[in-house]
Amino acid sequence: MPLFKNIVVYRIGPEWTPPAFDRLDAELQRLAFVPCQPTQEHSAGWVPPRGKEHGALVEIVGGQWILKLMVERKAVPGGAVRAELEERCRKIEQERGRKPGRKEKNEIKEEIVHSFLPRAFSKRGSHSLWIDLENRALVVSAGSLKAAEPVLKPLVDLMAELGHVMPLAPLNTATSPATAMGEWLTTREAPAGFTIDRDLELKKPGEEKSVVRYARHSLELDEIGQHIQEGKLPTQLAMTWNDKVSFVLTEHLGIRKIDIRDVDDAPKGEDGFDADVAIATGELSALLPDLLASLGGELAHGEAPTLAPAPAPAPAEVAVAA
């Protein structure tokens, strides 16, 4: 599995200094992942990025720091909970001649969930984190800012405990991605070093968000310019950088579906980890400055980018595929 399939990038404040490597690893060991207990819904903790049992919980490859957070969740079927809750409330009404109030129903629901948890299926997922000290960047393997937040929190909290408070801000550019993507599509001219591929999503803001999607389809169409003129904003666009890295750029500067080409042909060591890290961090470190430049350059945190105008609402959804 690729080290980074989807990423969100944060800029680290200039006042941050990293803790000593040994101290950080020791604290991460204290917070190592432990599977959910029978009645526990959620568990998160650190695991060895290299994948070897009892290995280090922070790895340094070519000056890049790599960590991995494991998250486990147990899912109790909502339908089963609702059915059991209705049955218990019905019995209370029959036996006591009254319907349970909201507070009592919530307490009963919590009891039901707690009783179902030992039989619930668990699902695990891991998230890689990359600290680029030279460029003062923190990269999280997540598909959106919302998904990245719970991954960031354990690291930020730990840094604060260690006395190395880590101020973070999402990347901010002079031109919003939606505005820039609209310009590229309208002029049919990609920024220098990039090509536009064959997947696109456009949305029209408003109460009834209309959506147009193109999948594996030529985007050199007059109708795409018409959609943009009507107020639809590009929210996802497939691109390739320097014939090396293909990805999907989102309206919030997320980078998804990353595919680094020729990565399988690169020489690798015993477990391949060092090579994977070197390739991924090397290519993405080179891609990011070009991407930021194509969006008018990076702004300091708090500065406002150029935004596309907000259009009126419109109905309907259209899907287009080859």
Secondary structure as UniProt FT lines:
FT   STRAND          7..12
FT   TURN            14..15
FT   HELIX           21..30
FT   TURN            38..39
FT   STRAND          42..46
FT   TURN            49..50
FT   TURN            53..54
FT   STRAND          59..61
FT   TURN            62..63
FT   STRAND          64..75
FT   HELIX           78..96
FT   HELIX           102..116
FT   HELIX           117..119
FT   STRAND          121..132
FT   TURN            133..136
FT   STRAND          137..140
FT   HELIX           145..161
FT   TURN            162..163
FT   STRAND          168..170
FT   HELIX           177..187
FT   TURN            192..193
FT   STRAND          194..204
FT   STRAND          210..215
FT   HELIX           222..229
FT   TURN            230..231
FT   STRAND          233..241
FT   TURN            242..244
FT   STRAND          245..250
FT   TURN            251..252
FT   STRAND          255..260
FT   TURN            261..262
FT   HELIX           263..265
FT   HELIX           273..294
FT   TURN            295..296
FT   TURN            301..302
FT   STRAND          317..321
//
